[in-house]
Each structure stands twice: as C-alpha cells, then as structure tokens.
Amino acid sequence: MSVILRVPESIRQELLADLRRPHPHASERVAFAAVRLGNAGGDPALALVTDWWPIPDEHYVEDEGSGARIGREAIRNAMQRILDQGTGVLHVHLHEFAGVPAFGRMDDREIPRLVDSFVNTNPAMPHGMLVLSPGSATARVALPSEPLREAQQITFVGYPTTLTRLVRPRDGARFSRQSFLGLNSSAILASATVGIIGLGGGGSHIVQQLAHLGFQRFVLYDAQEIESTNLNRLVGATEADIRASRRKVDIAERLVKGIREHASVQKTAKRWQDEPRPLRSCDLVFGCVDGFDERRQLETTCRRYLIPLVDIGMDVHTRDGQAPRLVGQVLASVPGHPCMQCLGFLNERTLTEEAQRYGDAGEQPQVVWSNGVLASTAVGVGVDLLTNWRRRGFGPIYLSYDGNKDTLMPHVRLDYIARDLVCNHHRLNQAGDPSL
Amino acid sequence: MPANPDQLTELRAVCPGAKVVEEGGIEYVFLPDLVLPEGCQPARADVLLRFQPRDGYNSRLFFSSQIAPVRRVTTDALNWNANSVGMFERTWFAFSWRTVEGLSLAQMLTTHLKGLR
C-alpha cells in the first residue's frame, strides 16, 4: 500500500517560519503536525496534515550530540493532543538547503522510536516523520497496523499546489512550445493525477485540453451514455457513438488515448458519490457538474481530502421579450481558502430554489462555444495552480462569464472578500475520512 | 445554532449512539442504527438529522436507504426528493416532510418519523 502526504501550503509556510527561528541553545528546531487518515483501506492511503504546533524553547534539552533534542514535556504534550483530538502526529524538522531532503543517521535512529510511542497512543491514525527543505520534503508514515514507509508523493496544497515527486514525461521535447510554463512544467503535468467529474459539454473540452498539455494520469467520472442532444457540444463524440449509446467515460478515454496513448485512465461510469475512492487520489479536480447541491457535495469531498477544485458552469436566463442571457462561472476552491459559500456562489437562496424543484437542476441549456470558453479558462487556472507560471500569488479565483458581452471578468463579489479570509465552512481540522 | 446539550441527552434516550457531527459548516445529529416505526422495511437505519433550516426546510431527516413505510411494501407513498445525496462520504435519502419551527431535537425526529406511519 502506498501513502500520499498532503500538507496545506499555509501550514507549510507557518512551519518553515517557526523552524527557522533561532533557539537559545539548540542549533535547529522541531515542530509537530497533526495528521488525519484519508481513504482508509484504499491504495493510495492519504495522510492529511490538518494543524501544527511549535515546541516551546524550554522543552528542548541541551545535547551537544544532536541539533535539536526535545524533552519529555514536549512529547507528553504531543501525546495529550493525540488523545484529545483523535489525530496522528508527524515529527517535523527542517534541512535548510535546496532539493529533496533526506533523513540523517540520527533521525533514522531516534525519530522512529518516538513514532512508536505515538502509534501506541492512537493506533487508528497515521504517524510519522517529515523533513522539510525550502521547496521540497521527505516523509515516512506509519499507517494503522503498518510499519513506517516512505511517502510516494508529498503535495503542498494551496496557491500554488506543489508536487514534490515528479516523473519525467515521455518525449518531453514535444512540449517545447509550452516551455514558458516553467522548467519542470512537463514533469509536473505528467505527474499530477487529475480528475474530471462530468464529461459533457464542459468536461469533454477539459479532457481534450489536458491530454494535449501532457497530463498522463486521468480519473474520469460520468454515469451517462451519450444521447443525440449531446452532439451539439460534446467534444470527441460522433454519430456512431450515438448509434452505439456509448458511455461518456469511454468517449473521453478514447479522446485522451488518441492524444496520449500511454496515459493512465481510470474511468468510472457511475456517479462519483457512489464510488468516491478514485477521486481521493487526485491532485486536482475539475468539477463540471449540474446543480448547486451537487457542487456543494463535490466541494465538501475535495476539501475533506485536501484537493483543489476548479468548477465551471453555465446557464441561460430567459425573460419575456428580452434576449436570452448567457452566463457562467469559473471558480477555484482551494482547501483552507475561501469556498463557494465564502464567495457567495453557493447560498441559501440558490440551494433552496433548487431543492424546491426537487433537486432537479433543470433543462440546463448548453452551447459549445461558451462551454469552450469556460473550460479553456478552467484549464488555464488548473495549469497555473500546478505550475505557478503566472506567479500571481494567493487570491481567490471567481470569474464571471457574460456570453452576451463576450466577457470573462473577476466576479464583483471578490471586491468584498478579504484576500486572507480563512474558510470556516470547511475547516482544515475536518479533513480526513469521516468518523460517523 | 449549535445543538442544545439537554436536547441531545433527550435524544440519546431513543438512540444511545446519537452524536453531533459537522460537515461543510452544517451541524447534524447522527443516529446510528435507529429503530424505525414498527412495520417499516428495513426496520432499522442510520439517520442524519439536519436540525438547522436549510434548502427551504426547517429540518430534514436523511436515511441511509429508502424506507418502505408501515403497511406498504414499496417506498412509493413518499416523495423521496433527496436521492443519493453525498454527505460524510456516504449516500443518503430524504422524503419531503415539513416541520414547524421551534421543535426540540426529539420532537423533530418524532415528527419526521410520523411520515413513515
């Protein structure tokens, strides 16, 4: 069984700032991070960092033989937290040099013994050791009833979202025309597992573009078979598909494989709620779903497993005597940062109206060009989240599409939202498998 | 508004495992393996009581599966307008049933269960 460790970027920044503080006698610092289990029993399992705490100066012990030795008090406090909050814990320290850090000999000797004590305190949660460097990390995690093992991927989740373990893309020279995305951009895109939920008018555009860009790991969801009314917008679909009542996941897979024949495609021809495990392994999810409540459900799941979500949607409003109004949105929901409720996109009025229609999202008018605009923009947002080529820094992304004016603008609500707003609807400490 | 501890204690007399759970900024009371009114199929189910107003309902009761009510062999008699709703990584079902404002948690539960009679 493999392990993926996900660390919110905000927590990583706080850890780095704390670990860099000088100590009166120790030459380095230690911190602890709370960690919860996600996708228990699945492969990969997820270790999700939800909180951290520093170790007070007085809880270090003077020891010339080690950079930082912590005393019983610090360890007792950590055990008490584990008991109180029902989490696991990671021992965290910093190696202040570039590249992927490695545990030292003393780390290998000393820290696993500490981890054993934590395992005994709460055997139901993962525990382990994490060493950070300025831009990377290495971790070993003991899952419940398992020995310590190296995390196969460590992801810093935020703006940007950083994958610390990259695979080399096949035939990287093919991507020379998009090299402005960054030195490692092809490797980043080839390493990321990307989920597309809904493979209709919006999702089919996204799938095609991600394959062109060089993504190699796809998780695809759609429960439906194609119908004749889909052909006005579903990229990659043919008349023969309609005659065969082909499943949308199969059309999307064919689209991907036609562009990237070695891509890995995990397809689920069911509602994602009915088989959510593949979704949890994604590093980035594109939501192309109908209705507000389904968006709420998808966002909740993505937040639970610390996955950034890029949502798109469009609608047509009609009023007697007036031209139809073609509107839509592209929105990024990143764990720890403002969610769809914080941004005012999901609210009591819209959810109530939908519930009064018995959850039916309605006829959902769709046209190919607006789907294309929204999907292309979402792909741009997703690629920037992973590669940081724009270097835009943090800031909520909520774009409003006006198809009557052919404009896509930052939504007016962003003017009223603090850039550093912390989401209270989906708190980081609620990450991990639910414990009903 | 958070769950009233006294009302939660009252609810535990009916279902000892009742506990408050939160997801997406909304609190629920989870009642595991709740005994349903006699004659229902299945006879027991996990249920989630959303006791805060939302989606136009003062409260809602979500079941872990659709329930065939007393003296009926199918679920058809009820308007199951919330179908396979994803919450807490499980799917849930609720039939449309209105409750008045100002009920205690136990009164809410009883009122919803009346829909199954």
Interface residues (C-beta under 8 A of the other chain):
Chain A: R271 W272 Q273 D274 P276 D293 R296 Q297 L298 E299 T300 T301 R303 R304 Q341 E348 L351 T352 E354 A355 Q356 Y358 G359 N424 H425 H426 Q430 D433 P434 L436
Chain B: V21 E22 E23 G24 G25 F30 P32 D46 R54 D55 G56 Y57 N79 N81 A82 N83 S84 V85 G86 M87 F88 E89 R90 T91 S96
